[in-house]
Amino acid sequence: MVTPSAPCSESTLTDRYQTTVPDPVRKVLGLNKRDRIAYTIGSDGRVTISRAEDANNDPLLGQFLHFLATDIQQNPQHIKPVSSDLLDRIRALVGNVDLDLDAPLAAEDE
């Protein structure tokens, strides 16, 4: 029988029901940015979180990303800064976009 341990971390829900997974939990689960989390609800009401298995894992995408990482490591001289013209174009496209990450979601977004 596994003895449950005391909580090691806490986090707070935002107005949009979002939270940050605490660092010790991310490390134990091996989570990285954009990873998915699975929630399992037990009959006793306890919720267990785990790293979600990616059913849509694309092996070609993984190979391509590995290729890119290797190429960047072996050829850092190929990395070029974004040109000022491209940066100006990006700013022109998104400069007037108003974004409030703490605003509540609309009903159709939940």
C-alpha positions in Angstrom: 0.0 0.0 0.0 1.3 3.4 -1.0 1.2 6.0 1.8 0.2 9.4 0.4 2.7 12.2 1.1 1.8 15.6 2.3 1.3 18.3 -0.3 4.7 19.7 -1.4 3.4 22.7 -3.4 0.4 24.8 -4.0 -0.8 27.0 -6.8 -3.7 29.5 -7.3 -6.4 29.6 -9.9 -6.7 32.8 -12.0 -10.1 34.3 -12.9 -9.8 32.2 -16.1 -9.4 29.0 -14.1 -5.7 28.7 -15.1 -2.8 27.9 -12.8 1.0 27.4 -12.9 2.1 23.8 -12.2 4.7 24.2 -9.4 8.3 23.5 -10.3 8.7 20.3 -8.1 5.6 18.8 -9.8 6.8 19.7 -13.3 10.2 18.0 -12.4 8.6 14.8 -11.1 6.3 14.5 -14.1 9.0 15.6 -16.6 6.8 18.3 -18.0 7.9 20.9 -20.4 6.2 23.9 -22.0 3.2 22.8 -24.1 3.0 19.3 -22.6 -0.4 18.0 -21.7 -1.5 16.9 -18.3 -4.0 14.1 -17.5 -6.4 14.4 -14.5 -7.8 11.2 -13.0 -10.7 11.5 -10.6 -10.9 8.7 -8.1 -14.1 7.4 -6.5 -13.0 9.0 -3.2 -12.9 12.4 -4.9 -9.1 12.6 -5.0 -7.6 13.9 -8.2 -4.3 12.6 -9.5 -2.4 14.5 -12.2 0.0 12.8 -14.5 1.8 13.5 -17.8 -0.7 12.8 -20.6 0.3 10.3 -23.2 0.2 12.0 -26.6 -2.0 9.8 -28.8 -1.2 12.1 -31.8 2.6 11.9 -31.3 4.1 12.4 -34.8 7.4 10.6 -35.1 8.3 12.6 -38.1 7.8 15.9 -36.3 10.0 14.6 -33.5 12.7 13.6 -36.0 12.5 17.0 -37.6 12.8 18.9 -34.3 15.8 16.7 -33.4 17.3 17.5 -36.8 16.8 21.3 -36.2 18.2 21.1 -32.6 21.3 19.2 -33.9 21.8 21.6 -36.8 21.6 24.7 -34.5 24.0 23.1 -32.1 26.5 22.2 -34.9 26.1 25.3 -36.9 25.3 28.3 -34.7 26.7 30.6 -37.3 23.5 29.9 -39.4 21.3 31.6 -36.8 20.5 35.1 -38.1 18.7 37.9 -36.3 15.2 38.9 -37.4 15.6 41.9 -39.8 14.2 45.2 -38.8 11.9 45.2 -41.8 10.4 41.9 -40.7 10.1 43.2 -37.2 8.3 46.3 -38.4 5.9 44.2 -40.4 5.1 42.0 -37.4 4.5 45.1 -35.2 2.2 46.5 -37.9 0.2 43.3 -37.9 -0.2 42.8 -34.2 0.6 46.3 -32.8 -3.1 47.1 -32.2 -4.1 43.8 -30.8 -5.4 44.2 -27.2 -4.8 41.1 -25.1 -5.6 40.7 -21.4 -4.4 37.3 -20.2 -6.3 37.8 -16.9 -9.7 38.6 -18.5 -12.4 35.9 -18.0 -13.1 33.7 -20.9 -16.4 34.2 -22.8 -18.9 31.4 -22.3 -18.3 30.0 -25.8 -14.5 29.8 -25.1 -14.9 27.6 -22.0 
